[in-house]
Amino acid sequence: MRSLLVIFFLLGVFLLRAQIIDSCSIKNTTIGGAENISFDVNYKWGIINLNAGVANFTCKLEMFKDRPVFHLIGVGTSNSKYDWIFKVRDTYETYIDTMSMQPARFVRRVHEGGTQFYENVFFDKAHSLAITETKTFPVPNCIQDILSSMCYARNINFDTFKINQKVYFQVFLDNEVQNIFIKYLGKAILKTRIGKINTIKFSPLLLKGTMFQGGEDAMTIWVTDDDNHIPVRIESPIIVGSVRVDLSDYYNLLHPFSALINQKKKTE
């Protein structure tokens, strides 16, 4: 878990997917077929405060194996000024069945420093299998990938959660089923570059890696407290310094951005 984009994608895994309920499907009420959301990734260490990169997510309505799907694409890029330190050019994709909100395919193209990696996973829901190019893995019936989790759980009613309630879930990542949970921390008004925003706040359990310290309170995440439930901010200490990911722009949301307080709302 080294790249700047992975930091952002942890938002999808540990925030959004985690509010899973006892069902393998849910009706979509939050995701539109033309959504476009962008984020700034900032790194801080002492007096050093750098714009380290950007992440962008787009959603398109397409057909996959004769079924309508949401094709979600996430692209993460390090700031070209700092490519000489650690260059990141990552792309993540998922194809989500619009009826069940379950993934049908997951693609990951990673270019981080001198490392390049490609992953292509097909999900056989009928037989509870994750099929890669080299191996087939048994998975739970309600398994999600790292991106489909974002869309699935954005449709959960957050008002049903209690403060400090922990919610457990499973994601297929790096050829393994990851068992993780998040802790719901309530609601908060967050000051951002686009104004004050009503948000929902969480703390995920992080698996210790080359970048993250790991633990139950190692990361804090905020999403909009409205009908969109889009990510607003992530903050986390890392091995050296800390990282903050902030919402920078948004287009074609399915619902008005009503979480924005006392500000002129963006024309969609």
N, C-alpha and C positions, 0 to 999 in steps of 0.2 A: 504494500500500500504506500507507494512512494510519490506518485504524481499528484499535481495540483488538482487534476480532474477527479481523481479517486477521492480526494477530500470532499469534493462536492457530491460525488455519487454516494458517499456515506450518508449524506442527507436523505437520499432516496431510500436507502436500505434501512437505516436506523430510525428515521423519523416516520416516513409515510407508510411503508409497508407494515410497520410494527403494530399499527392499530388494527390488526386482523381480528375478525370475529369468527365464530364457529360456522363458517360457510366457505365453500370453494368458489362462490360467485357473488357478485353484487351488481346492482343496477348502476350504470354510470350516470351521474348528474353533474359532474364538474369538468370533465375533459371535453374540449372541442376539437374539431378536425383541422384547425389551422393555428393552433396556439404556438407562440414564439416567446421564449423567456431568456433573458441574458443576465449574467452575474460577473462581478469583479472578484478576483481572488487576491487578497492582500496578505503579505508576510511581515511580521514584526519581531524584532530581536533587539532589546534595549532601545536605543535611540533610532535604530534603523527601522523604517517603515516603507515597504516597497509594494507597488502594484505588480504582483508577481505573474498575473495571467488573467485569462477570461474563460468563461464557460457559457455555452449557448445550447438551448434545448428547443427543438421544433417537433411538432406533431402533425402528421398528415393522415387523412383517411384513405386507405388503399384496400386492395384485395390480396389475400394470401391463401393459396390452396382453396380457392372458390369461397372464401369466407371474408366478410369485412373485418378489417383490423385497423387499429391505431398504430402507425409506424412512427415511433418516437426515436429521435436521433439526438445524442448529446456529443458535443465537440468541445474539447478542452485544449487550450493553447497557452503556453508560457509566453511572457512578455519577451519580444525579440531582443530587447536590450540585455536580457539575462540568459539567453540561450547558451552562451558560452559556459555558464555555470551548470545549468541543467535544462536541457531542451525537452519540452513536452508537446507532442502532437497526437492526441488521443481521440478516438471516435468510438462511441458505444451506440448500439442500436437494439431495439426490441420491437417485435410485432405482437400486438395484444389483441386478442379476440374481443370485439366490441360488446358482445353479449355477456360473456363470462368474466371479462377482465383478467383472463389468464394468459400467460405468454405462450406463443407458438414457436418463436425463434429468437435467439439472442446472439448478437455479433459484437466482438470486441477487437479493435485494432489499436494496439498500444505502441507508442514510440516515446520512450522515456530515457533520456541520456543516450547511452550506447545500447540500450535494450529494446528489441522489437518483439512483439507478440501478437498472434492472431488466434481468435477463438470463434467457433461457429457452433452453436448448440441448437438442436431441434428438440422441442418438448412433445412427447407422445403422451397426451393426457389419458387416453383410453387404457394405456398399459402402465402409467406412472413411471415413465422413463425420461431421462435426459440423454440425448444422443449427440455425442461430439464426433469429430472426424476420425478419432482413434479408438473410442471406447463408448460403451453404453452404461449408464448409471441408474440404479433404482432410486426414485425420489418420492417424497410424500405426495399425496394427491393434490394438495393445495400449494405446491412449491411455486415460488416466484423467482424471477431474475432480478438483477440489481436495479434495472430501470422500470420494469413492469410494476414493481412494488410501489413506485411513486404514484402511478396512475390508479392502481387498485385502492390504496388506502386513502387517497384524497377524497374518496366517496364515503368514508366512515364519518359518522356523526360524533364529533369530538365532545359534544356536550354530555355524552354518557359516561365520560371518564372521571374518576376521582383523583384528587391530588395525591401524588406519589404512587399511584397505581402502576404496576409493572405489567406489560403486555408482551407475550412471547410469540416468536414467529420463526419461519425457516426460509432461507434463500439459497439457491444453488449458485455457488461462486467458486472459481478455481478448482473445478471438478469435485467439489465437496458440498454437502448440505450443512449450512451454517445455522446453528441454533443461538439466537440472540434475543435480547429484550430491550425495551425502552421504558423510561419512567416519565409519566406525565407530570408536568410541573405547574399546570394552570395557565392563566392568561395574563398578558402584559401589553402595555403600550410601548412600542419601540420607536425610537427616533432614528430615521434613515435619511439618505440623501434626497429621497422623493417625498419626504414628509413623515408625520407621525402615523403609525400603523397599528391597528388592533391585531394582536397576534396570539397564537397558541404556542406554548413553550414545552420543550422536552429535553431529557438527558438520556442518551443511549449508552448501552454497555458496548465498549469498544474492545476489539481483540487487539492485543499488543502486537505491533509490527515494527518495521524499520523506521517508521515515521511517527506513529502514535504511541503515547505512553500506555494506553489501555486503561480499562477500569470503568466503573459505573458512572462517574461524574466527570469524565475526561472531555466531554463535548456537550455544548448547548445548542439547540436548534429552535428556530422560530418559523411558523408559517402563518399566512393571513387567516384571521378569524372572520371569514366570509364564505360565500358559496364556492369560491375557487380553491382555497387551501393551497396557494402556491408558496414555495419557499421564499423567505425574506432574508434570513441571516443564519450562518453557522459560525460558532467560535470554538476553537480548540487549541490547547497547548500541544506542541509536538516536541520531539526530542531536543531540538534547539529552537527556541522562540515560540511563536504562536501563529495561527492562521485564522483569518476572518474572510468569509464569503458573503457578499452583499448583493441583493437584487439591484440591477442597474436599469433594466428596461423590460417592457412586456407589451405584447400585441395580441389581438384577437382572442382574448379570454372569453370563455363561454358566458360568464356573468360579469356585471359591472364590478369594478374594484372598490367595493363598499367598505373595505377595511381601512381605507385611507381616510384620516381624520382631518376635517377642516381644511382641505386642500382642493384645488380645482382638479377634478378627475380627468385623467388622460383620455383623449378622444381615441377610441379604438378604430 
